[in-house]
Amino acid sequence: MPENSKPYDLEERTYNFAVQCRDMVKRLAKTTPNLEYGRQLIRSSGSQAANYIEANEALGKKDFAMRVKICRKETKESCLWLRLCDAGENSDLEQERLRLLKEAGELRNIFTAILRKAS
């Protein structure tokens, strides 16, 4: 981590969440549902990361709040896709799915707290 980086850099955390979701999807069984849920998970997890970057470049308080609301919405959506993905009999993959589900819940709580402070 670079010296000037904060230890809990939310841009980095949302990026890592998106990368980890992508990597988990690559390991899922290539069933029709997993292919579709995986695509949706990759989109929503990447969107929350991109919108957080946009929030940090907001044009004003309202723009910031709207971007963070989108982050929260996309993170909630990621929770759904994570719940729907089927790890099958692979216990390591199932543990990864549950860990990502927990991280998504924590990110959602962080975005909710940011919104409370911003209003």
N, C-alpha and C positions, 0 to 999 in steps of 0.2 A: 504494500500500500504506500503511495507517495507520502512524503513527510507532511505536506500541507493538507492532506486529506483528513477529514473528520473520521473518528473511529466508527461512527454509525451513519455513514453517508447513505442517505436514502436513495439517491440516484444509483449508486453502486448496488445497493440491496435489491432494488426493483429490477435492475439489469440482470443480476445473478439469478433472481427468481425466474425470469424469462428464459435464461440460458438453461437452467436446471429443468424447467418444464419441457423445453425443446429436447433436451437429452433424454428425459424419461420417455417422451413420446417415441423417440427412435427405438427404444427397447421394448415397446409394447408389441404384443402379437398383432399381426397385420389382418385383423378381422374388420369387416365393414364398419361396425360401430366404433371400434377403436380408431380407425382411420379418420372418421368424421369428427369424433370427440377430440382426437388429438389435434386436428387442424384448428378446431375452435379454441382449444387450450393455448396453442401457440399464438394465435391471433390475440386473444384476450390478455395473456400474460405479457406479450410484447407491447400491447396498447397501453397497459397501465404504466409500464416503464417509460414509453415515449411521452405519454401525457404528463408524467411527473417532471420530465425534462422541460416540457412546454410550460408547466406551472412555474418553474423556477425562472422562466423568461417572460412571465406574464406582463401584460401591458398595464395592469392595474389590479386592485383588490378583487373586483368582480371576476375578471378574467382568471386570476389565480384560483379563486374559490370554484369556479366552473371546471377548471382543469382537474383540481383535486377531487371534485365530485365524480368526474369521469374516471379518474384513477380508482376510486372506491367502487364504482359500478363495474368496471372491468375486472377488478380483483374479486368481487363477489361472483362474477360470471366464471372466472377461473376456478373458483371453488366448485361450482356446479360441474364443469367439465372434468375436474379431477375426481369428483365423486363418481362420475359416469364411466371413466376409463376403467377397463378391466385388466388387472395385472395377472389374472389367471392363477396358476399354481406357483408362480414365481414369488417367493416370500421376500426376497431382496427388493424386487420391484414394488411389491405392495408396501413395504416399509418406506420406500422412497416416495410413493404416492401419498401416504399418510403424513410424512414429514413435510411435503410440499403443501398439503392441505392445511397443516398447522401454520406454516409460513404465510400462506394466503390469508388466513384468519388474523394473524398478527399484523400484516400489512393493512388489512381492512380497518383494524382498530387504530392503527397509526393515522391513516387518512381521515378517519372520523374525528380523532383528537385534533388534527390540524384544522379541520373545518370548524370545530368548536372554537378554537383559538382565533381563527380568522374572522369570525362573525362578531 
